[in-house]
Amino acid sequence: MNGIQGGSDLIAQFKVLPVGKGESLSEYVAECVRIVEESGLKHQLTPMSTIVEGDLDEVMEVIMRCHKKMREMSNRVVTTIDIDDRGGVKDPMSGKMASVERRTRAR
């Protein structure tokens, strides 16, 4: 182990799916968005998932709160998490977008 415990700013994309709740899940998504907004973490809602930025422990706490809330609302819940943890990077959400935009304009 090299002592790396996760960057101070990482991004995580996650989705929490209550199983057996029909086609429209906006009621459930809204509950998770409320939890994310209350956390104060930088975030972005997308049509397929939610992205949050912050310290590993803070990010995981928010995701687990969302999972537990969905579990209160559904007997079965599937949570998927993708984490991008790159050392030495601040503001990774904005940085990634700016990098792509620069390369797009350079064409």
C-alpha positions in Angstrom: 0.0 0.0 0.0 1.4 3.4 -1.0 -0.6 5.5 1.4 -2.9 6.9 -1.2 -6.4 7.1 0.2 -8.2 8.9 -2.5 -7.9 12.4 -3.8 -9.5 15.4 -2.1 -11.5 15.9 -5.2 -12.8 12.9 -7.1 -15.9 12.4 -9.2 -18.4 9.6 -9.0 -21.2 8.8 -11.3 -24.0 6.8 -9.8 -27.5 5.6 -10.3 -29.9 4.0 -7.8 -32.6 1.9 -9.3 -35.7 0.8 -7.4 -36.7 -2.5 -8.9 -40.3 -3.2 -9.8 -41.5 0.4 -9.7 -42.6 0.8 -13.3 -41.2 2.8 -16.2 -41.2 6.3 -14.8 -38.7 6.8 -12.0 -38.7 10.5 -11.7 -40.3 10.4 -8.2 -37.4 8.3 -7.0 -34.7 10.3 -8.8 -36.1 13.5 -7.2 -35.6 11.9 -3.7 -32.0 11.3 -4.5 -31.4 14.7 -6.0 -32.8 16.3 -2.8 -30.2 14.3 -0.8 -27.4 15.3 -3.1 -28.4 18.9 -3.1 -28.6 18.9 0.7 -25.0 17.5 0.9 -23.6 20.7 -0.6 -21.4 18.7 -3.0 -20.9 19.9 -6.5 -23.1 17.7 -8.7 -24.7 17.3 -12.1 -27.9 15.5 -12.9 -27.8 13.8 -16.3 -30.6 11.8 -18.1 -29.0 8.5 -17.0 -27.2 9.2 -13.7 -26.0 11.7 -11.2 -22.4 12.9 -10.9 -21.0 14.2 -7.7 -17.6 15.7 -6.8 -15.8 15.8 -3.5 -13.9 13.9 -0.9 -14.2 10.1 -1.2 -15.9 9.8 2.2 -18.3 12.6 1.5 -19.2 11.2 -1.9 -19.8 7.7 -0.6 -21.9 9.0 2.3 -24.2 10.8 -0.1 -24.5 7.7 -2.4 -25.2 5.5 0.6 -27.9 7.9 1.8 -29.5 7.7 -1.6 -29.3 3.9 -1.6 -30.9 3.7 1.9 -33.7 6.1 0.9 -34.5 4.0 -2.1 -34.4 0.9 0.0 -37.1 2.5 2.3 -39.2 3.0 -0.9 -38.6 -0.3 -2.6 -38.0 -3.9 -1.6 -35.1 -4.2 -4.1 -32.6 -1.6 -5.1 -29.6 -1.8 -7.5 -26.9 0.9 -7.1 -24.2 1.3 -9.6 -21.1 3.5 -8.9 -18.2 4.6 -11.2 -15.4 6.5 -9.5 -12.7 8.6 -11.2 -10.0 9.4 -8.5 -7.0 11.1 -10.0 -4.4 12.6 -7.8 -3.4 16.2 -8.0 -6.5 17.3 -9.8 -8.8 20.0 -8.4 -12.3 20.6 -9.8 -12.3 17.4 -11.9 -15.8 17.9 -13.3 -15.1 21.3 -14.8 -11.6 20.3 -15.8 -12.7 17.3 -17.8 -15.4 19.3 -19.6 -13.0 22.2 -20.4 -10.4 19.8 -21.7 -12.8 18.2 -24.1 -14.2 21.6 -25.2 -10.7 22.9 -26.0 -9.9 19.8 -28.1 -13.3 20.1 -29.9 -12.7 23.8 -30.8 -9.1 23.0 -31.9 -10.4 20.9 -34.8 
